[in-house]
Amino acid sequence: RLRLTPLSAFEYLGGLANWMSLVAVLSILVPFATAVACGFRSQGPLGLAILIAVIAAQSAIAIGLIVACLSKTVSHAFVIANFPLGFLMFLTGAAFPLPRPTLLTLFGHPFSYADFLPPTHAVIALNKIFTLGAGFGEVAFEVSLLVLLTIVYFSIAVWLFRRTQMER
């Protein structure tokens, strides 16, 4: 049925990602609301932090779509998904801070191996907002990289989907 539909791979995956984004927004808003109800006070704009978390969720969705394209069964996807999940949790600084050896410097910002993972930039931006009270201007670089990497990963997912699902 999928191959018979007039939808392109981008349209199909975009619609799927939009649906998953609604779930992601709820899964972001509920913990934020709970934290605020328990006394959490962000030093910076909470709305900006929520926006960054939603974009980070989009990147996780894109990576999940890549895993789905590389998997033959649901069980296979479950096993494969542990590897990117581990990278996203432990190499981005989300679980605990890691040393960031500089590979190169671009526009005055050091880049390490973890900077190729979109959530790295979300973690940096959220830390700046929550603890330093940063506004959009101070996190614009991280947000830009987060958006760019999300687009790159989603593009890879679309390309893989075309190759693995649409061209059979």
DSSP file with accessible surface (Angstrom, degrees, kcal/mol):
  #  RESIDUE AA STRUCTURE BP1 BP2  ACC     N-H-->O    O-->H-N    N-H-->O    O-->H-N    TCO  KAPPA ALPHA  PHI   PSI    X-CA   Y-CA   Z-CA
    1    1 A R     >        0   0  258      0, 0.0     4,-0.9     0, 0.0     3,-0.2   0.000 360.0 360.0 360.0 -36.6    0.0    0.0    0.0
    2    2 A L  T >4  +     0   0   51      1,-0.2     3,-0.6     2,-0.2     5,-0.1   0.905 360.0  48.4 -63.5 -41.6    2.8    2.4    0.8
    3    3 A R  T 34 S+     0   0  132      1,-0.2    -1,-0.2   162,-0.1   163,-0.0   0.739 109.5  54.2 -71.2 -21.8    4.4    2.1   -2.7
    4    4 A L  T 34 S+     0   0  157     -3,-0.2    -1,-0.2     2,-0.0    -2,-0.2   0.661  87.3  98.7 -85.2 -16.5    1.0    2.6   -4.3
    5    5 A T  S << S-     0   0   47     -4,-0.9    -3,-0.0    -3,-0.6     0, 0.0  -0.393  76.1-132.0 -71.9 148.6    0.3    5.9   -2.5
    6    6 A P  S    S+     0   0  129      0, 0.0    -1,-0.1     0, 0.0     2,-0.1   0.500  72.3 114.4 -78.6   0.3    1.0    9.2   -4.3
    7    7 A L        -     0   0   74     -5,-0.1     2,-0.1     1,-0.1    -2,-0.1  -0.430  64.3-131.1 -70.5 143.3    2.9   10.5   -1.3
    8    8 A S     >  -     0   0   47     -2,-0.1     4,-2.7     1,-0.1     5,-0.2  -0.422  27.9-105.9 -82.1 167.8    6.6   11.1   -1.6
    9    9 A A  H  > S+     0   0    3      1,-0.2     4,-2.8     2,-0.2     5,-0.3   0.908 122.9  51.9 -60.8 -39.3    9.0    9.8    1.1
   10   10 A F  H  > S+     0   0  116      2,-0.2     4,-2.6     1,-0.2    -1,-0.2   0.925 110.8  46.9 -64.2 -44.0    9.4   13.3    2.4
   11   11 A E  H  > S+     0   0  105      2,-0.2     4,-2.3     1,-0.2    -2,-0.2   0.924 114.9  46.4 -64.2 -43.8    5.6   13.8    2.7
   12   12 A Y  H  X S+     0   0   85     -4,-2.7     4,-2.3     2,-0.2    -2,-0.2   0.960 118.2  40.0 -64.6 -51.5    5.1   10.4    4.4
   13   13 A L  H  X S+     0   0    3     -4,-2.8     4,-3.0    -5,-0.2    -2,-0.2   0.857 113.6  55.6 -69.1 -32.7    7.9   10.8    6.9
   14   14 A G  H  X S+     0   0   14     -4,-2.6     4,-2.4    -5,-0.3    -1,-0.2   0.924 109.7  45.9 -63.5 -43.8    7.1   14.5    7.5
   15   15 A G  H  X S+     0   0   41     -4,-2.3     4,-2.0     2,-0.2    -2,-0.2   0.914 114.1  48.5 -64.2 -41.4    3.5   13.6    8.4
   16   16 A L  H  X S+     0   0   61     -4,-2.3     4,-2.4     1,-0.2    -2,-0.2   0.928 112.3  48.7 -63.3 -43.6    4.7   10.8   10.6
   17   17 A A  H  X S+     0   0    3     -4,-3.0     4,-2.1     1,-0.2    -2,-0.2   0.878 108.6  54.0 -65.9 -37.2    7.3   13.1   12.3
   18   18 A N  H  X S+     0   0  105     -4,-2.4     4,-1.4     2,-0.2    -1,-0.2   0.909 109.2  48.2 -63.7 -41.4    4.6   15.8   12.8
   19   19 A W  H  X S+     0   0  169     -4,-2.0     4,-1.4     1,-0.2     3,-0.4   0.940 112.6  47.7 -62.5 -46.3    2.4   13.2   14.6
   20   20 A M  H  X S+     0   0   62     -4,-2.4     4,-2.4     1,-0.2    -1,-0.2   0.834 105.3  61.5 -64.9 -29.2    5.3   12.1   16.8
   21   21 A S  H  X S+     0   0   12     -4,-2.1     4,-2.9     2,-0.2    -1,-0.2   0.863  98.6  55.6 -65.6 -35.4    6.1   15.7   17.5
   22   22 A L  H  X S+     0   0  105     -4,-1.4     4,-2.0    -3,-0.4    -1,-0.2   0.927 109.8  46.0 -61.9 -42.0    2.7   16.2   19.1
   23   23 A V  H  X S+     0   0   83     -4,-1.4     4,-2.4     1,-0.2    -2,-0.2   0.916 112.3  51.9 -64.7 -40.9    3.5   13.3   21.4
   24   24 A A  H  X S+     0   0   13     -4,-2.4     4,-1.1     2,-0.2    -2,-0.2   0.905 106.2  53.6 -63.4 -41.8    6.9   14.8   22.0
   25   25 A V  H >X S+     0   0   46     -4,-2.9     4,-3.1     1,-0.2     3,-0.6   0.935 110.8  46.6 -59.9 -44.7    5.4   18.2   22.9
   26   26 A L  H 3X S+     0   0  114     -4,-2.0     4,-2.2     1,-0.2    -1,-0.2   0.912 110.2  52.7 -63.0 -40.9    3.2   16.6   25.5
   27   27 A S  H 3< S+     0   0   71     -4,-2.4    -1,-0.2     1,-0.2    -2,-0.2   0.670 115.2  43.0 -71.7 -13.1    6.1   14.6   26.9
   28   28 A I  H <X S+     0   0   22     -4,-1.1     4,-1.9    -3,-0.6    -2,-0.2   0.836 113.0  49.4 -93.2 -43.4    8.0   17.9   27.2
   29   29 A L  H  X S+     0   0   72     -4,-3.1     4,-2.9    -5,-0.2     5,-0.2   0.884 105.8  56.5 -67.1 -38.3    5.3   20.1   28.6
   30   30 A V  H  X S+     0   0   89     -4,-2.2     4,-2.6    -5,-0.2     5,-0.2   0.955 110.4  42.4 -63.7 -49.2    4.2   17.7   31.4
   31   31 A P  H  > S+     0   0   73      0, 0.0     4,-2.8     0, 0.0    -1,-0.2   0.910 115.3  51.0 -64.5 -37.5    7.7   17.4   33.0
   32   32 A F  H  X S+     0   0   32     -4,-1.9     4,-2.5     2,-0.2     5,-0.2   0.937 112.1  46.7 -62.4 -44.5    8.2   21.2   32.7
   33   33 A A  H  X S+     0   0   64     -4,-2.9     4,-2.6     1,-0.2    -1,-0.2   0.911 113.1  49.8 -63.4 -39.9    4.9   21.9   34.3
   34   34 A T  H  X S+     0   0   78     -4,-2.6     4,-1.7    -5,-0.2    -2,-0.2   0.920 110.6  49.5 -64.1 -43.9    5.6   19.4   37.0
   35   35 A A  H  <>S+     0   0   35     -4,-2.8     5,-2.9     2,-0.2    -2,-0.2   0.925 112.2  47.3 -62.5 -44.2    9.0   21.0   37.7
   36   36 A V  H ><5S+     0   0   50     -4,-2.5     3,-1.7     1,-0.2    -1,-0.2   0.921 110.4  52.7 -63.6 -41.1    7.5   24.4   37.9
   37   37 A A  H 3<5S+     0   0   88     -4,-2.6    -1,-0.2     1,-0.3    -2,-0.2   0.824 107.7  52.9 -63.5 -28.5    4.8   23.2   40.2
   38   38 A C  T 3<5S-     0   0  109     -4,-1.7    -1,-0.3    -5,-0.2    -2,-0.2   0.344 132.9 -88.8 -89.6   4.8    7.5   21.7   42.4
   39   39 A G  T < 5S+     0   0   46     -3,-1.7    -3,-0.2     1,-0.3     2,-0.2   0.477  71.6 153.9 107.8   1.9    9.3   25.0   42.7
   40   40 A F      < -     0   0   71     -5,-2.9     2,-0.4    -6,-0.2    -1,-0.3  -0.445  19.6-172.5 -65.8 133.8   11.7   25.0   39.7
   41   41 A R        -     0   0  160     -2,-0.2     2,-0.2    89,-0.1    -1,-0.0  -0.971  13.3-145.2-131.0 116.4   12.6   28.5   38.5
   42   42 A S        -     0   0   28     -2,-0.4    88,-0.2     1,-0.1     4,-0.1  -0.567   8.7-143.5 -76.9 142.7   14.5   28.9   35.3
   43   43 A Q  S    S+     0   0  132     87,-1.4    87,-0.2    -2,-0.2    -1,-0.1   0.737  86.8  39.7 -75.4 -23.3   17.0   31.8   35.2
   44   44 A G  S    S-     0   0   14     85,-0.6     2,-0.3     1,-0.1    91,-0.1  -0.522 114.1 -52.2-115.8-174.2   16.1   32.4   31.5
   45   45 A P     >  -     0   0   62      0, 0.0     4,-1.6     0, 0.0     3,-0.2  -0.437  39.8-157.3 -67.8 120.1   12.9   32.2   29.4
   46   46 A L  H  > S+     0   0   54     -2,-0.3     4,-2.4     1,-0.2     5,-0.2   0.852  91.4  60.1 -66.2 -34.3   11.1   29.0   30.0
   47   47 A G  H  > S+     0   0   54      1,-0.2     4,-2.3     2,-0.2    -1,-0.2   0.900 104.5  49.6 -61.0 -39.8    9.3   29.3   26.6
   48   48 A L  H  > S+     0   0   22      2,-0.2     4,-2.5     1,-0.2    -1,-0.2   0.908 109.3  52.2 -65.5 -39.9   12.6   29.3   24.8
   49   49 A A  H  X S+     0   0    0     -4,-1.6     4,-2.4     2,-0.2    -2,-0.2   0.911 109.6  49.1 -63.0 -40.5   13.7   26.2   26.7
   50   50 A I  H  X S+     0   0   37     -4,-2.4     4,-2.4     2,-0.2    -2,-0.2   0.924 109.8  51.8 -65.6 -41.9   10.6   24.4   25.7
   51   51 A L  H  X S+     0   0   90     -4,-2.3     4,-2.3     1,-0.2    -2,-0.2   0.930 110.6  48.1 -59.3 -44.1   11.1   25.4   22.0
   52   52 A I  H  X S+     0   0    0     -4,-2.5     4,-2.6     1,-0.2    -1,-0.2   0.912 110.2  51.9 -64.1 -41.0   14.6   24.0   22.2
   53   53 A A  H  X S+     0   0   15     -4,-2.4     4,-2.2     1,-0.2    -1,-0.2   0.890 108.8  51.0 -63.6 -37.2   13.4   20.8   23.8
   54   54 A V  H  X S+     0   0   30     -4,-2.4     4,-2.0     2,-0.2    -2,-0.2   0.922 110.5  48.2 -66.9 -41.9   10.8   20.4   21.0
   55   55 A I  H  X S+     0   0   30     -4,-2.3     4,-1.9     1,-0.2    -2,-0.2   0.914 110.7  51.8 -64.5 -39.9   13.5   20.9   18.3
   56   56 A A  H  X S+     0   0   19     -4,-2.6     4,-2.1     1,-0.2    -1,-0.2   0.891 106.9  53.5 -62.5 -37.5   15.7   18.4   20.1
   57   57 A A  H  X S+     0   0   20     -4,-2.2     4,-2.5     1,-0.2    -1,-0.2   0.895 104.7  55.3 -63.5 -37.9   12.7   16.0   20.1
   58   58 A Q  H  X S+     0   0   51     -4,-2.0     4,-2.4     1,-0.2    -1,-0.2   0.900 107.0  49.9 -60.1 -40.4   12.5   16.5   16.3
   59   59 A S  H  X S+     0   0    0     -4,-1.9     4,-2.3     2,-0.2    -1,-0.2   0.902 109.7  50.3 -67.0 -38.2   16.2   15.4   16.0
   60   60 A A  H  X S+     0   0   47     -4,-2.1     4,-2.5     2,-0.2    -2,-0.2   0.894 109.6  51.6 -65.5 -37.6   15.5   12.3   18.1
   61   61 A I  H  X S+     0   0   22     -4,-2.5     4,-2.5     2,-0.2    -2,-0.2   0.929 108.6  51.2 -62.8 -43.4   12.5   11.5   15.8
   62   62 A A  H  X S+     0   0    1     -4,-2.4     4,-1.9     2,-0.2    -2,-0.2   0.924 110.9  47.5 -61.1 -42.2   14.8   11.9   12.8
   63   63 A I  H  X S+     0   0   16     -4,-2.3     4,-2.3     1,-0.2    -1,-0.2   0.909 110.4  52.9 -66.7 -38.6   17.3    9.5   14.3
   64   64 A G  H  X S+     0   0   39     -4,-2.5     4,-2.5     1,-0.2    -2,-0.2   0.891 106.8  52.5 -62.5 -37.9   14.5    7.1   15.2
   65   65 A L  H  X S+     0   0   12     -4,-2.5     4,-2.1     2,-0.2    -1,-0.2   0.887 107.5  52.2 -65.5 -37.2   13.3    7.2   11.6
   66   66 A I  H  X S+     0   0   24     -4,-1.9     4,-1.5     2,-0.2    -2,-0.2   0.938 109.8  48.7 -62.3 -46.5   16.9    6.3   10.4
   67   67 A V  H  X S+     0   0   12     -4,-2.3     4,-0.6     1,-0.2     3,-0.3   0.924 109.9  52.2 -58.9 -44.0   16.9    3.3   12.8
   68   68 A A  H >< S+     0   0   54     -4,-2.5     3,-0.8     1,-0.2    -1,-0.2   0.895 107.8  51.8 -61.0 -38.7   13.5    2.2   11.5
   69   69 A C  H 3< S+     0   0   10     -4,-2.1    -1,-0.2     1,-0.2    -2,-0.2   0.801 110.8  48.1 -68.2 -28.1   14.8    2.4    7.9
   70   70 A L  H 3< S+     0   0   92     -4,-1.5     2,-0.3    -3,-0.3    -1,-0.2   0.490 100.0  85.3 -89.9  -3.6   17.8    0.2    8.8
   71   71 A S    <<  -     0   0   15     -3,-0.8     3,-0.1    -4,-0.6     4,-0.0  -0.769  55.0-164.1-104.3 146.0   15.7   -2.4   10.6
   72   72 A K  S    S+     0   0  186     -2,-0.3     2,-0.3     1,-0.1    -1,-0.1   0.740  78.1  17.2 -94.9 -28.2   13.9   -5.3    9.2
   73   73 A T  S  > S-     0   0   85      1,-0.1     4,-2.4     0, 0.0     5,-0.2  -0.900  79.8-107.1-137.3 169.1   11.6   -6.1   12.2
   74   74 A V  H  > S+     0   0  127     -2,-0.3     4,-2.4     1,-0.2     5,-0.2   0.907 121.5  51.5 -64.1 -40.8   10.4   -4.3   15.3
   75   75 A S  H  > S+     0   0   90      1,-0.2     4,-1.9     2,-0.2    -1,-0.2   0.906 109.1  50.4 -62.7 -40.9   12.7   -6.5   17.4
   76   76 A H  H  > S+     0   0   78      1,-0.2     4,-2.7     2,-0.2    -1,-0.2   0.909 110.2  50.0 -62.8 -43.3   15.7   -5.6   15.2
   77   77 A A  H  X S+     0   0   24     -4,-2.4     4,-2.8     1,-0.2    -2,-0.2   0.892 107.3  55.3 -62.1 -39.6   14.8   -1.9   15.6
   78   78 A F  H  X S+     0   0  150     -4,-2.4     4,-0.6     2,-0.2    -1,-0.2   0.911 111.8  43.0 -60.7 -42.2   14.6   -2.3   19.3
   79   79 A V  H >< S+     0   0   84     -4,-1.9     3,-0.9     1,-0.2     4,-0.4   0.943 116.5  46.4 -69.5 -47.2   18.1   -3.8   19.4
   80   80 A I  H >< S+     0   0   40     -4,-2.7     3,-1.6     1,-0.2    -2,-0.2   0.881 102.8  64.7 -63.9 -38.1   19.6   -1.2   17.0
   81   81 A A  H 3X S+     0   0   40     -4,-2.8     4,-2.1     1,-0.3    -1,-0.2   0.741  87.6  70.9 -62.0 -21.8   18.0    1.7   18.7
   82   82 A N  H <X S+     0   0   84     -3,-0.9     4,-2.1    -4,-0.6    -1,-0.3   0.831  93.5  56.2 -64.7 -30.3   20.1    1.1   21.9
   83   83 A F  H <> S+     0   0  143     -3,-1.6     4,-2.2    -4,-0.4     5,-0.2   0.973 111.3  38.5 -70.3 -53.9   23.2    2.3   20.1
   84   84 A P  H  > S+     0   0   29      0, 0.0     4,-3.0     0, 0.0     5,-0.2   0.902 115.4  55.7 -63.7 -34.2   22.1    5.7   19.0
   85   85 A L  H  X S+     0   0   89     -4,-2.1     4,-2.4     2,-0.2     5,-0.2   0.932 107.6  49.0 -61.1 -43.3   20.2    6.1   22.4
   86   86 A G  H  X S+     0   0   23     -4,-2.1     4,-2.8     1,-0.2     5,-0.5   0.928 112.6  47.5 -61.0 -44.2   23.5    5.4   24.2
   87   87 A F  H  X S+     0   0  108     -4,-2.2     4,-1.9     1,-0.2     5,-0.5   0.925 113.3  48.3 -62.1 -44.8   25.3    8.0   22.1
   88   88 A L  H  < S+     0   0   26     -4,-3.0     6,-0.4    -5,-0.2     4,-0.3   0.850 117.8  41.0 -67.8 -32.3   22.6   10.6   22.6
   89   89 A M  H  < S+     0   0   80     -4,-2.4     6,-1.7    -5,-0.2     7,-0.3   0.918 127.4  25.7 -80.2 -45.0   22.5   10.0   26.3
   90   90 A F  H  < S+     0   0   93     -4,-2.8    -3,-0.2    -5,-0.2     3,-0.2   0.751 121.4  45.8 -98.9 -25.7   26.1    9.7   27.2
   91   91 A L  S  < S+     0   0   52     -4,-1.9    -3,-0.2    -5,-0.5    -1,-0.1   0.584 105.9  58.9 -95.2  -9.5   28.1   11.6   24.6
   92   92 A T  S    S-     0   0    6     -5,-0.5    -1,-0.2    -4,-0.3    32,-0.1   0.548 109.3-111.8 -95.0  -8.7   26.0   14.7   24.5
   93   93 A G  S    S+     0   0   22     -4,-0.2    -3,-0.1     3,-0.2    -4,-0.1   0.532  84.6 119.8  89.8   6.5   26.4   15.7   28.1
   94   94 A A  S    S+     0   0   63     -6,-0.4    -4,-0.2    -5,-0.3    -5,-0.1   0.888  81.5  34.6 -71.3 -40.1   22.7   15.0   28.9
   95   95 A A  S    S-     0   0   53     -6,-1.7    -1,-0.1     1,-0.4    -5,-0.1   0.914 138.9 -20.9 -81.1 -45.1   23.5   12.3   31.5
   96   96 A F  S    S-     0   0  103     -7,-0.3    -1,-0.4    -6,-0.1    -3,-0.2  -0.974  80.1 -85.0-160.9 152.1   26.6   13.9   32.9
   97   97 A P        -     0   0  122      0, 0.0    -4,-0.1     0, 0.0    -5,-0.0  -0.375  43.9-165.1 -65.9 140.6   29.2   16.4   31.7
   98   98 A L        -     0   0   51     -7,-0.1     2,-0.1    -2,-0.0    -7,-0.0  -0.912  29.2 -97.0-121.3 153.2   32.0   15.0   29.5
   99   99 A P        -     0   0  105      0, 0.0     0, 0.0     0, 0.0     0, 0.0  -0.421  34.6-147.5 -64.3 144.0   35.3   16.5   28.5
  100  100 A R        -     0   0   93     -2,-0.1     2,-0.1    12,-0.1     3,-0.0  -0.758   7.6-158.2-119.4  86.5   35.0   18.0   25.1
  101  101 A P        -     0   0   71      0, 0.0     2,-0.5     0, 0.0    12,-0.4  -0.411  26.0-118.0 -65.4 133.3   38.3   17.7   23.2
  102  102 A T        +     0   0   82      1,-0.2    10,-0.3    10,-0.1     3,-0.1  -0.614  34.1 175.7 -79.9 122.4   38.4   20.3   20.4
  103  103 A L  S    S-     0   0  106      8,-4.1     2,-0.3    -2,-0.5     9,-0.2   0.809  71.8 -21.5 -87.0 -40.7   38.6   19.0   16.9
  104  104 A L  E     -A  111   0A  86      7,-1.3     7,-3.1     5,-0.0     2,-0.5  -0.968  60.3-118.7-159.9 166.8   38.4   22.4   15.2
  105  105 A T  E     -A  110   0A  94     -2,-0.3     2,-0.4     5,-0.2    -3,-0.0  -0.975  26.8-177.2-118.2 129.0   37.2   25.9   15.9
  106  106 A L  E >  S-A  109   0A  76      3,-2.7     3,-2.0    -2,-0.5    -2,-0.0  -0.993  71.3 -14.4-130.9 122.4   34.4   27.4   13.8
  107  107 A F  T 3  S-     0   0  169     -2,-0.4    -1,-0.1     1,-0.3    -2,-0.0   0.848 128.9 -54.5  55.8  34.9   33.2   31.0   14.2
  108  108 A G  T 3  S+     0   0   66      1,-0.2    -1,-0.3    -3,-0.0    -3,-0.0   0.529 116.4 113.8  80.2   4.9   35.0   31.1   17.5
  109  109 A H  E <   -A  106   0A  62     -3,-2.0    -3,-2.7     2,-0.0    -1,-0.2  -0.937  65.8-127.2-111.7 129.3   33.2   28.0   18.9
  110  110 A P  E     -A  105   0A  70      0, 0.0     2,-0.4     0, 0.0    -5,-0.2  -0.475  22.6-152.8 -72.4 142.7   35.2   24.8   19.6
  111  111 A F  E     +A  104   0A  24     -7,-3.1    -8,-4.1    -2,-0.1    -7,-1.3  -0.965  15.3 177.3-118.5 134.7   33.8   21.7   18.0
  112  112 A S    >   -     0   0    2     -2,-0.4     3,-1.5   -10,-0.3     4,-0.2  -0.673  49.6 -88.0-121.5-179.7   34.3   18.2   19.3
  113  113 A Y  G >  S+     0   0   94    -12,-0.4     3,-1.3     1,-0.3     4,-0.1   0.846 123.8  60.3 -58.6 -33.5   33.1   14.7   18.2
  114  114 A A  G >  S+     0   0    4      1,-0.3     3,-1.9     2,-0.1     6,-0.3   0.700  84.6  78.9 -71.7 -15.6   29.8   15.2   20.2
  115  115 A D  G <  S+     0   0    7     -3,-1.5    -1,-0.3     1,-0.3    -2,-0.2   0.574  80.8  67.4 -72.3  -6.0   28.9   18.3   18.2
  116  116 A F  G <  S+     0   0  118     -3,-1.3    -1,-0.3    -4,-0.2    -2,-0.1   0.485  86.8  80.3 -87.4  -3.2   27.7   16.0   15.3
  117  117 A L  S X> S-     0   0   30     -3,-1.9     3,-1.6     1,-0.1     4,-0.6  -0.914  79.5-142.2-103.9 120.5   24.9   14.8   17.6
  118  118 A P  H >> S+     0   0    0      0, 0.0     3,-1.2     0, 0.0     4,-1.2   0.861  94.6  61.8 -54.4 -41.4   22.0   17.4   17.7
  119  119 A P  H 3> S+     0   0   20      0, 0.0     4,-2.8     0, 0.0     5,-0.2   0.761  89.3  72.8 -62.3 -18.8   21.1   17.0   21.4
  120  120 A T  H <> S+     0   0    0     -3,-1.6     4,-2.2    -6,-0.3     5,-0.2   0.935 100.0  44.5 -56.0 -45.0   24.6   18.2   22.3
  121  121 A H  H <X S+     0   0    5     -3,-1.2     4,-2.5    -4,-0.6    -1,-0.2   0.846 111.2  53.4 -72.6 -31.4   23.6   21.7   21.2
  122  122 A A  H  X S+     0   0    4     -4,-1.2     4,-3.0     2,-0.2     5,-0.2   0.921 108.9  49.7 -66.4 -42.7   20.2   21.5   23.0
  123  123 A V  H  X S+     0   0   27     -4,-2.8     4,-2.4     2,-0.2    -2,-0.2   0.935 112.6  46.9 -62.4 -44.8   22.0   20.5   26.3
  124  124 A I  H  X S+     0   0   41     -4,-2.2     4,-2.2    -5,-0.2    -2,-0.2   0.944 115.0  46.2 -62.3 -46.8   24.4   23.4   26.0
  125  125 A A  H  X S+     0   0    0     -4,-2.5     4,-2.4     1,-0.2    -2,-0.2   0.923 113.0  49.1 -63.8 -43.9   21.6   25.9   25.2
  126  126 A L  H  X S+     0   0   32     -4,-3.0     4,-3.1     1,-0.2     5,-0.3   0.890 109.8  51.9 -65.3 -38.1   19.4   24.6   28.0
  127  127 A N  H  X>S+     0   0   88     -4,-2.4     4,-2.2    -5,-0.2     5,-0.7   0.912 110.6  48.8 -62.1 -42.3   22.2   24.8   30.5
  128  128 A K  H  X5S+     0   0   55     -4,-2.2     6,-2.1    -5,-0.2     4,-1.1   0.902 116.0  43.6 -63.5 -41.0   22.8   28.4   29.4
  129  129 A I  H  X5S+     0   0    0     -4,-2.4     4,-1.0     4,-0.2   -85,-0.6   0.960 118.6  41.0 -69.2 -51.6   19.1   29.3   29.8
  130  130 A F  H  <5S+     0   0   46     -4,-3.1   -87,-1.4   -87,-0.2    -2,-0.2   0.876 130.4  22.7 -68.3 -40.7   18.4   27.5   33.0
  131  131 A T  H  <5S+     0   0   93     -4,-2.2    -3,-0.2    -5,-0.3    -1,-0.2   0.804 131.7  33.7-100.5 -31.5   21.6   28.4   34.9
  132  132 A L  H  <<S-     0   0  135     -4,-1.1    -3,-0.2    -5,-0.7    -2,-0.1   0.469  97.6-122.3-104.0  -6.5   22.9   31.6   33.3
  133  133 A G     <  +     0   0   31     -4,-1.0    -4,-0.2    -5,-0.3    -3,-0.1   0.777  46.7 176.6  73.0  26.8   19.6   33.2   32.3
  134  134 A A        -     0   0    8     -6,-2.1    -1,-0.2    -9,-0.1     2,-0.1  -0.313  15.5-151.8 -67.9 146.7   20.6   33.3   28.6
  135  135 A G    >>  -     0   0   20    -91,-0.1     4,-1.0   -87,-0.0     3,-0.6  -0.366  42.2 -77.0-101.9-170.4   18.1   34.6   26.1
  136  136 A F  H >> S+     0   0  114      1,-0.2     4,-0.9     2,-0.2     3,-0.8   0.884 127.2  59.0 -60.1 -39.1   17.8   33.8   22.4
  137  137 A G  H 34 S+     0   0   65      1,-0.3     3,-0.4     2,-0.2     4,-0.3   0.872 106.1  48.1 -58.7 -37.4   20.7   35.9   21.4
  138  138 A E  H <4 S+     0   0  116     -3,-0.6    -1,-0.3     1,-0.2    -2,-0.2   0.678 120.7  35.8 -79.1 -18.0   23.1   34.0   23.7
  139  139 A V  H <X S+     0   0    0     -4,-1.0     4,-2.7    -3,-0.8     5,-0.2   0.288  83.8 105.4-116.0   8.9   21.9   30.6   22.4
  140  140 A A  H  X S+     0   0   28     -4,-0.9     4,-2.6    -3,-0.4     5,-0.2   0.876  80.2  52.7 -58.9 -38.2   21.3   31.4   18.8
  141  141 A F  H  > S+     0   0   51     -4,-0.3     4,-2.3     2,-0.2    -1,-0.2   0.951 112.2  43.9 -63.7 -47.3   24.4   29.6   17.7
  142  142 A E  H  > S+     0   0   11      2,-0.2     4,-2.5     1,-0.2    -2,-0.2   0.905 114.3  49.8 -64.9 -41.3   23.4   26.4   19.5
  143  143 A V  H  X S+     0   0   12     -4,-2.7     4,-2.7     2,-0.2     5,-0.2   0.915 109.7  52.3 -64.5 -40.1   19.9   26.6   18.2
  144  144 A S  H  X S+     0   0   74     -4,-2.6     4,-2.7    -5,-0.2    -2,-0.2   0.926 111.9  45.1 -61.5 -45.1   21.1   27.1   14.7
  145  145 A L  H  X S+     0   0   26     -4,-2.3     4,-2.9     2,-0.2     5,-0.3   0.898 111.7  53.2 -66.0 -38.1   23.3   24.0   14.8
  146  146 A L  H  X S+     0   0    1     -4,-2.5     4,-2.1     2,-0.2    -2,-0.2   0.942 112.6  43.7 -61.4 -46.1   20.5   22.1   16.4
  147  147 A V  H  X S+     0   0   57     -4,-2.7     4,-2.4     2,-0.2    -2,-0.2   0.934 114.4  50.1 -65.1 -45.0   18.1   23.0   13.6
  148  148 A L  H  X S+     0   0   98     -4,-2.7     4,-2.4    -5,-0.2    -2,-0.2   0.939 112.9  45.4 -60.1 -48.1   20.7   22.4   10.9
  149  149 A L  H  X S+     0   0   23     -4,-2.9     4,-2.9     2,-0.2     5,-0.2   0.870 110.2  54.8 -66.0 -34.4   21.6   18.9   12.3
  150  150 A T  H  X S+     0   0   16     -4,-2.1     4,-2.5    -5,-0.3    -1,-0.2   0.933 109.6  47.6 -63.3 -42.7   18.0   18.0   12.7
  151  151 A I  H  X S+     0   0   98     -4,-2.4     4,-2.6     2,-0.2    -2,-0.2   0.919 112.1  50.0 -63.5 -42.5   17.4   18.9    9.0
  152  152 A V  H  X S+     0   0   64     -4,-2.4     4,-2.2     2,-0.2    -2,-0.2   0.950 113.0  45.2 -62.2 -48.3   20.5   16.8    8.0
  153  153 A Y  H  X S+     0   0   49     -4,-2.9     4,-2.1     1,-0.2    -2,-0.2   0.896 113.6  49.6 -65.6 -38.1   19.4   13.8   10.0
  154  154 A F  H  X S+     0   0   30     -4,-2.5     4,-2.5    -5,-0.2    -1,-0.2   0.908 109.5  52.4 -66.9 -38.0   15.8   14.0    8.7
  155  155 A S  H  X S+     0   0   66     -4,-2.6     4,-2.5     2,-0.2    -2,-0.2   0.899 108.6  50.3 -62.7 -40.2   17.2   14.3    5.1
  156  156 A I  H  X S+     0   0   71     -4,-2.2     4,-2.9     2,-0.2     5,-0.2   0.916 109.5  51.5 -62.9 -41.6   19.2   11.1    5.7
  157  157 A A  H  X S+     0   0    0     -4,-2.1     4,-2.7     2,-0.2    -2,-0.2   0.923 110.5  47.9 -62.1 -43.1   16.0    9.4    7.0
  158  158 A V  H  X S+     0   0    7     -4,-2.5     4,-2.5     2,-0.2    -2,-0.2   0.936 112.9  48.5 -63.1 -45.2   14.1   10.5    3.9
  159  159 A W  H  X S+     0   0  135     -4,-2.5     4,-2.1     1,-0.2    -2,-0.2   0.938 113.9  46.0 -61.4 -46.5   16.9    9.2    1.6
  160  160 A L  H  X S+     0   0   23     -4,-2.9     4,-3.0     1,-0.2     5,-0.3   0.895 110.8  53.3 -63.4 -39.9   17.1    5.9    3.5
  161  161 A F  H  X>S+     0   0   15     -4,-2.7     4,-2.7    -5,-0.2     5,-1.4   0.921 108.9  49.1 -62.7 -43.3   13.4    5.5    3.4
  162  162 A R  I  <>S+     0   0  108     -4,-2.5     5,-1.0     3,-0.2     4,-0.4   0.920 116.5  43.3 -58.9 -44.5   13.3    6.0   -0.4
  163  163 A R  I  <5S+     0   0  137     -4,-2.1    -2,-0.2    -5,-0.2    -1,-0.2   0.863 124.4  31.9 -71.1 -38.7   16.1    3.5   -0.8
  164  164 A T  I  <5S+     0   0   35     -4,-3.0    -3,-0.2    -5,-0.2    -2,-0.2   0.751 133.5  19.9 -95.7 -24.6   14.8    0.8    1.6
  165  165 A Q  I  <5S+     0   0   46     -4,-2.7     3,-0.4    -5,-0.3    -3,-0.2   0.726 123.7  42.1-116.6 -34.3   11.1    1.1    1.4
  166  166 A M  I   <S+     0   0   50     -5,-1.4    -3,-0.2    -4,-0.4    -4,-0.1   0.707 108.8  54.6 -92.3 -21.9   10.0    2.9   -1.8
  167  167 A E      <       0   0  126     -5,-1.0    -1,-0.2    -6,-0.3    -4,-0.1   0.110 360.0 360.0-102.4  22.0   12.4    1.3   -4.3
  168  168 A R              0   0  180     -3,-0.4    -4,-0.0     0, 0.0    -3,-0.0  -0.462 360.0 360.0 -83.0 360.0   11.6   -2.4   -3.8
